Amino acid sequence: MTQHSLKSLFEIFTVAFKLGVTSFGGPIAHLGYFHNEYVNKRKWVDEKSYADLVALCQFLPGPASSQVGIGIGVIRGGLIGGIIAFLGFTMPSVIALILFAQLLNNQEIGASTWIHGLKIVAVVVVAHAILGMSQKLAPDLKRKMIALMAIVSTLLWQTAYTQIGIILLSGAIGFLLYKSSIDQVKEQIQFPLSKRLAIGCLLLFVMLLVGLPVLREMTHLNWIALFDSFYRSGSLVFGGGHVVLPLLEREFVPAGWLSEEAFLAGYGATQAVPGPLFTFAAYIGAVINGWQGGLLATLAIFLPAFLLILGTLPFWNQLRSNPKIAGALMGVNAAVVGILVAAFYTISKGTILAPKDFAFAAILFSMLNYWKLPPWIIVLTGALGGILLEYI
């Protein structure tokens, strides 16, 4: 490796790390930070290429902002550049959430009033996500009906396969309803990856998705079960980090890996750290099995996103010009809104226990949605308010 390429990789890492430390506000805000840094300031990609890359990452399951960062790393430094960019952007929040989990493991979760405040923050954040996503992803009556179907199905049939079935069915409905109403896209974008590597990544993605549950049943090893649960959750998330909440809750809380209180406290705390919301997995893994569990969970939940972005980059030009695929995605995105509404019901019923809780949630929601205050202020207010609620 030449000195020039080492210098280029170091630059990719330092820029991504700076974004990982400073990018608060969730995936939409992250894309704004990326645009300013990579397009306006450094000119690593042009406007059209950046827009194409964002479109691809919205198309795939997984954390869109992380996948955009990986893609820019690939454009700048090939496969290794993609890995370096991912590590830089993700590392700060992973470290912060593992430390937070270690802190909580040393005290009684249920007895902490500030933890109740963080649980209310989690409810508020999901409500805010629902409001924004429903306007964007279910704007017409057809897609509102797909979202309604997802709400009803998710709440009435709470099985491990319900969400997979909803996503597949909604994709089929979107395919039928919207296959001829999408404008074809003619812009092209080039990535320095071979189609052979891309196919290998896609095959590995499918092999792990199918093989890990089988291996889990055959071995009954805790670390394989942990890896399988996080990998499956990372493979099925359409619509951004907030949607991973119901998947992870269903995987870990009923099975007794961690309590509902610990789960929601971590989700609230995740809003206070910069970087991708998927690093919530690092917190869960660390609560279950220390820092080693946190690192394993991080690897498992991000691996599908990594394999999918590398596997689709060379084929994106053909995919995005196909209106049938775009129509299926519209159906899937509408279902995501419904799945998130069902998750809102699940987490709010165990958190909003009294009128004062609802009043405090309304204040936090107004701070986030109307006053546009930074998420870390909402989290800090939630923790302090949880303590004060005890005296009201």
C-alpha positions as CSV (number, residue, x, y, z in Angstrom):
1,M,0.0,0.0,0.0
2,T,1.5,3.4,-1.0
3,Q,2.0,6.3,1.3
4,H,-0.6,8.2,-0.7
5,S,-3.3,5.6,-0.2
6,L,-2.5,5.3,3.5
7,K,-2.9,9.1,3.8
8,S,-6.2,8.9,1.9
9,L,-7.5,6.2,4.2
10,F,-6.5,8.1,7.3
11,E,-8.3,11.2,5.9
12,I,-11.4,9.1,5.2
13,F,-11.3,7.8,8.8
14,T,-10.7,11.2,10.5
15,V,-13.5,12.9,8.5
16,A,-16.0,10.1,9.2
17,F,-15.0,10.1,12.9
18,K,-15.6,13.8,13.1
19,L,-19.1,13.3,11.7
20,G,-19.6,10.4,14.1
21,V,-18.9,12.7,17.0
22,T,-20.9,15.7,15.8
23,S,-23.9,14.2,13.8
24,F,-26.8,14.5,16.2
25,G,-30.5,14.3,15.2
26,G,-31.1,11.0,13.4
27,P,-30.7,9.8,9.8
28,I,-32.2,12.7,8.0
29,A,-30.0,15.2,9.8
30,H,-27.0,12.9,9.2
31,L,-27.6,13.1,5.4
32,G,-27.5,16.9,5.8
33,Y,-24.2,16.8,7.6
34,F,-22.8,14.4,5.0
35,H,-23.9,16.7,2.2
36,N,-22.2,19.7,3.8
37,E,-19.0,17.7,4.5
38,Y,-18.6,15.5,1.5
39,V,-20.3,17.5,-1.3
40,N,-20.0,21.2,-0.4
41,K,-16.7,21.2,1.6
42,R,-14.5,18.4,0.3
43,K,-16.1,17.8,-3.1
44,W,-15.5,14.0,-2.8
45,V,-18.7,13.4,-4.7
46,D,-20.9,15.7,-6.9
47,E,-24.5,16.6,-6.2
48,K,-25.9,14.1,-8.7
49,S,-23.8,11.2,-7.4
50,Y,-24.7,12.0,-3.8
51,A,-28.4,12.1,-4.6
52,D,-28.1,8.8,-6.4
53,L,-26.3,7.2,-3.5
54,V,-29.0,8.5,-1.0
55,A,-31.7,7.1,-3.3
56,L,-30.0,3.6,-3.2
57,C,-29.7,3.6,0.5
58,Q,-33.3,4.6,1.0
59,F,-34.2,1.6,-1.3
60,L,-32.3,-0.9,0.9
61,P,-33.1,-2.2,4.3
62,G,-30.8,-1.0,7.0
63,P,-29.4,2.3,8.4
64,A,-29.5,4.7,5.4
65,S,-27.1,7.2,6.8
66,S,-24.5,4.6,7.6
67,Q,-24.9,3.1,4.2
68,V,-24.4,6.5,2.5
69,G,-21.2,6.9,4.5
70,I,-20.0,3.5,3.5
71,G,-20.8,4.3,-0.2
72,I,-18.8,7.5,-0.1
73,G,-15.9,5.7,1.6
74,V,-16.0,3.2,-1.3
75,I,-16.0,6.0,-3.9
76,R,-13.1,7.6,-2.2
77,G,-11.0,4.6,-1.2
78,G,-12.5,1.3,-2.5
79,L,-13.6,-1.5,-0.3
80,I,-11.2,-0.6,2.5
81,G,-12.3,3.0,2.3
82,G,-15.9,1.9,2.9
83,I,-14.9,-0.1,6.0
84,I,-12.8,2.7,7.3
85,A,-15.6,5.2,6.8
86,F,-18.1,2.9,8.6
87,L,-15.7,2.5,11.6
88,G,-15.1,6.2,12.0
89,F,-18.8,7.1,11.9
90,T,-20.0,4.3,14.1
91,M,-17.3,4.0,16.8
92,P,-18.1,7.1,19.0
93,S,-21.7,6.2,19.7
94,V,-20.9,2.5,20.1
95,I,-18.3,3.3,22.8
96,A,-20.7,5.8,24.5
97,L,-23.6,3.3,24.6
98,I,-21.5,0.4,25.9
99,L,-20.3,2.6,28.7
100,F,-23.9,3.6,29.5
101,A,-24.9,0.0,29.6
102,Q,-22.1,-0.8,32.0
103,L,-23.3,2.1,34.2
104,L,-26.8,0.8,34.3
105,N,-25.7,-2.7,35.0
106,N,-24.3,-1.5,38.3
107,Q,-27.6,-0.2,39.6
108,E,-31.3,-1.1,40.0
109,I,-33.0,-0.1,36.8
110,G,-36.6,-0.1,37.9
111,A,-35.9,2.0,41.0
112,S,-34.4,5.0,39.1
113,T,-36.8,7.8,38.5
114,W,-34.5,9.3,35.8
115,I,-34.9,6.0,33.9
116,H,-38.7,6.6,33.8
117,G,-37.9,10.0,32.2
118,L,-35.8,8.3,29.5
119,K,-38.6,5.9,28.8
120,I,-41.0,8.8,28.2
121,V,-38.3,10.3,25.8
122,A,-38.4,7.0,23.9
123,V,-42.2,7.3,23.5
124,V,-41.9,10.9,22.3
125,V,-39.1,10.1,19.8
126,V,-41.2,7.3,18.2
127,A,-44.2,9.6,18.1
128,H,-42.1,12.2,16.3
129,A,-40.8,9.6,13.9
130,I,-44.3,8.4,13.1
131,L,-45.5,11.9,12.3
132,G,-42.6,12.7,9.9
133,M,-42.6,9.3,8.2
134,S,-46.4,9.1,7.7
135,Q,-46.4,12.4,5.8
136,K,-43.6,11.3,3.6
137,L,-44.2,7.5,3.1
138,A,-48.0,7.3,3.3
139,P,-49.3,10.5,1.7
140,D,-52.2,9.0,-0.4
141,L,-55.2,6.8,0.5
142,K,-53.7,3.6,-0.9
143,R,-50.6,3.8,1.1
144,K,-52.6,4.8,4.2
145,M,-54.6,1.6,3.8
146,I,-51.3,-0.5,3.5
147,A,-50.2,1.2,6.8
148,L,-53.5,0.4,8.5
149,M,-53.2,-3.3,7.4
150,A,-49.7,-3.3,8.9
151,I,-51.0,-1.8,12.2
152,V,-53.8,-4.3,12.6
153,S,-51.7,-7.3,11.6
154,T,-48.8,-6.5,13.8
155,L,-51.0,-6.0,16.9
156,L,-53.3,-9.0,16.3
157,W,-50.7,-11.6,15.3
158,Q,-47.6,-11.0,17.3
159,T,-45.3,-13.7,16.0
160,A,-41.7,-13.7,14.8
161,Y,-42.8,-14.0,11.2
162,T,-45.5,-11.4,11.2
163,Q,-43.3,-8.4,10.2
164,I,-41.6,-10.4,7.5
165,G,-45.0,-11.4,6.0
166,I,-46.2,-7.8,6.2
167,I,-43.2,-6.5,4.4
168,L,-43.4,-9.1,1.6
169,L,-47.2,-8.6,1.2
170,S,-46.9,-4.8,1.2
171,G,-44.2,-5.0,-1.4
172,A,-46.5,-7.2,-3.6
173,I,-49.4,-4.7,-3.2
174,G,-47.1,-1.8,-4.0
175,F,-45.8,-3.6,-7.0
176,L,-49.4,-4.0,-8.3
177,L,-50.6,-0.5,-7.4
178,Y,-47.7,1.6,-8.5
179,K,-45.7,-0.4,-11.1
180,S,-46.7,2.0,-13.9
181,S,-46.7,5.3,-12.1
182,I,-43.0,5.8,-11.4
183,D,-40.9,7.9,-13.7
184,Q,-37.8,6.1,-15.0
185,V,-34.5,7.4,-13.8
186,K,-31.8,7.9,-16.4
187,E,-28.8,9.2,-14.4
188,Q,-25.9,6.9,-13.9
189,I,-23.4,6.5,-11.1
190,Q,-20.2,4.5,-11.1
191,F,-18.6,2.6,-8.1
192,P,-15.2,1.0,-8.1
193,L,-16.5,-2.5,-7.2
194,S,-16.7,-5.6,-9.3
195,K,-19.9,-7.4,-9.9
196,R,-18.3,-10.7,-8.8
197,L,-17.6,-9.1,-5.3
198,A,-21.2,-7.7,-5.3
199,I,-22.7,-11.1,-6.0
200,G,-20.5,-12.7,-3.3
201,C,-21.8,-10.2,-0.8
202,L,-25.4,-10.8,-1.7
203,L,-25.0,-14.6,-1.5
204,L,-23.3,-14.2,1.9
205,F,-26.2,-12.0,3.1
206,V,-28.8,-14.7,2.1
207,M,-26.7,-17.6,3.5
208,L,-26.4,-15.9,6.9
209,L,-30.1,-14.9,7.0
210,V,-31.2,-18.5,6.3
211,G,-28.4,-20.3,8.0
212,L,-28.0,-18.5,11.3
213,P,-31.5,-19.6,12.7
214,V,-30.7,-23.2,11.7
215,L,-27.3,-23.0,13.4
216,R,-28.9,-21.4,16.5
217,E,-31.3,-24.4,16.8
218,M,-28.5,-26.9,16.3
219,T,-26.0,-25.5,18.8
220,H,-28.0,-23.7,21.4
221,L,-25.0,-21.4,22.0
222,N,-25.9,-18.0,23.5
223,W,-23.5,-16.0,21.3
224,I,-24.9,-17.6,18.1
225,A,-28.5,-16.8,19.3
226,L,-27.4,-13.2,20.0
227,F,-25.7,-12.8,16.6
228,D,-28.8,-14.3,14.8
229,S,-31.3,-12.0,16.5
230,F,-29.3,-8.9,15.7
231,Y,-28.4,-10.0,12.2
232,R,-32.1,-10.7,11.4
233,S,-33.2,-7.4,12.9
234,G,-30.6,-5.5,10.8
235,S,-31.8,-7.4,7.7
236,L,-35.5,-6.5,7.9
237,V,-35.5,-2.8,8.8
238,F,-36.9,-0.6,6.2
239,G,-37.4,3.1,6.9
240,G,-34.5,4.0,9.2
241,G,-33.2,3.4,12.7
242,H,-36.5,4.0,14.6
243,V,-38.1,1.0,12.9
244,V,-35.5,-1.3,14.5
245,L,-37.2,-0.7,17.9
246,P,-40.1,-3.2,17.5
247,L,-37.8,-5.8,15.9
248,L,-35.3,-5.7,18.8
249,E,-38.0,-5.4,21.5
250,R,-39.6,-8.6,20.2
251,E,-36.3,-10.4,20.0
252,F,-34.9,-9.7,23.4
253,V,-37.6,-8.5,26.0
254,P,-40.1,-11.5,25.8
255,A,-37.1,-14.0,25.8
256,G,-35.8,-12.5,29.0
257,W,-32.5,-11.2,27.7
258,L,-33.2,-7.8,29.3
259,S,-36.1,-6.0,31.0
260,E,-38.5,-3.7,29.3
261,E,-37.2,-0.9,31.6
262,A,-33.6,-1.5,30.6
263,F,-34.6,-1.7,26.9
264,L,-36.5,1.6,26.9
265,A,-33.9,3.4,29.0
266,G,-31.3,2.5,26.5
267,Y,-33.5,3.6,23.6
268,G,-33.9,6.9,25.2
269,A,-30.2,7.3,25.9
270,T,-29.5,6.4,22.2
271,Q,-31.2,9.7,21.2
272,A,-28.6,11.6,23.2
273,V,-25.5,10.3,21.3
274,P,-24.5,11.2,17.8
275,G,-24.2,8.7,15.0
276,P,-26.5,6.0,13.7
277,L,-29.5,4.8,15.8
278,F,-28.6,1.2,15.0
279,T,-25.8,1.5,17.7
280,F,-28.7,0.9,20.1
281,A,-27.7,-2.7,19.5
282,A,-24.3,-2.0,21.2
283,Y,-26.2,-1.0,24.3
284,I,-28.4,-4.1,24.3
285,G,-25.4,-6.4,23.7
286,A,-23.5,-4.8,26.5
287,V,-26.4,-5.1,29.0
288,I,-26.6,-8.9,28.1
289,N,-22.9,-9.8,28.0
290,G,-20.6,-6.8,28.7
291,W,-18.5,-5.0,26.2
292,Q,-17.9,-8.2,24.2
293,G,-21.6,-8.5,23.8
294,G,-21.8,-4.9,22.7
295,L,-19.2,-5.4,20.0
296,L,-20.8,-8.6,18.8
297,A,-24.2,-7.0,18.6
298,T,-22.8,-4.0,16.6
299,L,-21.1,-6.3,14.1
300,A,-24.2,-8.4,13.7
301,I,-26.7,-5.6,13.2
302,F,-24.6,-3.6,10.8
303,L,-23.3,-6.6,8.7
304,P,-26.5,-7.0,6.6
305,A,-26.4,-3.3,5.7
306,F,-22.7,-3.6,4.7
307,L,-23.3,-6.7,2.6
308,L,-26.4,-5.1,0.9
309,I,-24.8,-1.8,0.0
310,L,-21.7,-3.5,-1.4
311,G,-23.8,-6.1,-3.2
312,T,-26.1,-3.6,-4.9
313,L,-23.8,-0.7,-5.8
314,P,-22.7,-2.2,-9.2
315,F,-26.3,-3.0,-10.1
316,W,-28.0,0.1,-8.9
317,N,-28.4,1.7,-12.3
318,Q,-30.5,-1.2,-13.6
319,L,-32.5,-1.5,-10.3
320,R,-33.5,2.1,-10.0
321,S,-34.7,2.4,-13.6
322,N,-37.2,-0.4,-13.0
323,P,-40.6,1.1,-12.1
324,K,-41.9,-2.2,-10.7
325,I,-39.2,-2.4,-8.1
326,A,-39.8,1.3,-7.2
327,G,-43.5,0.5,-6.8
328,A,-42.8,-2.4,-4.5
329,L,-40.6,-0.2,-2.3
330,M,-43.5,2.3,-2.0
331,G,-45.7,-0.4,-0.5
332,V,-42.9,-1.6,1.9
333,N,-42.3,2.0,3.1
334,A,-46.0,2.5,3.8
335,A,-46.1,-0.7,5.9
336,V,-43.1,0.5,7.9
337,V,-45.3,3.4,9.1
338,G,-47.9,0.9,10.4
339,I,-45.3,-1.2,12.1
340,L,-43.9,1.8,13.9
341,V,-47.5,2.8,15.0
342,A,-47.9,-0.7,16.5
343,A,-44.5,-0.3,18.3
344,F,-45.7,3.1,19.7
345,Y,-48.7,1.4,21.3
346,T,-46.4,-1.3,22.8
347,I,-43.9,1.0,24.4
348,S,-46.4,3.7,25.5
349,K,-48.8,1.4,27.4
350,G,-46.0,0.5,29.9
351,T,-44.6,4.0,30.2
352,I,-47.5,6.6,30.2
353,L,-48.9,5.5,33.5
354,A,-50.5,8.7,34.8
355,P,-51.8,12.0,33.6
356,K,-48.6,13.7,34.7
357,D,-46.6,11.3,32.4
358,F,-48.7,12.2,29.4
359,A,-48.4,16.0,30.2
360,F,-44.6,15.6,30.4
361,A,-44.6,13.7,27.2
362,A,-46.6,16.5,25.5
363,I,-44.0,19.0,26.7
364,L,-41.1,16.9,25.4
365,F,-42.9,16.3,22.1
366,S,-43.4,20.1,21.6
367,M,-39.7,20.7,22.4
368,L,-38.7,18.2,19.7
369,N,-41.3,18.8,17.0
370,Y,-42.2,22.5,17.3
371,W,-39.3,24.2,19.0
372,K,-36.8,22.0,17.0
373,L,-34.5,21.6,20.0
374,P,-31.5,19.2,19.7
375,P,-32.2,15.6,20.8
376,W,-29.6,15.7,23.6
377,I,-31.6,18.6,25.2
378,I,-34.7,16.5,25.0
379,V,-32.9,13.5,26.7
380,L,-31.4,15.6,29.4
381,T,-34.8,17.2,30.1
382,G,-36.4,13.8,30.1
383,A,-34.0,12.4,32.7
384,L,-34.3,15.5,35.0
385,G,-38.1,15.5,34.5
386,G,-38.3,11.9,35.5
387,I,-36.8,12.8,38.8
388,L,-39.1,15.8,39.3
389,L,-42.3,13.8,38.4
390,E,-41.9,11.8,41.6
391,Y,-42.7,14.9,43.6
392,I,-45.8,16.0,41.6
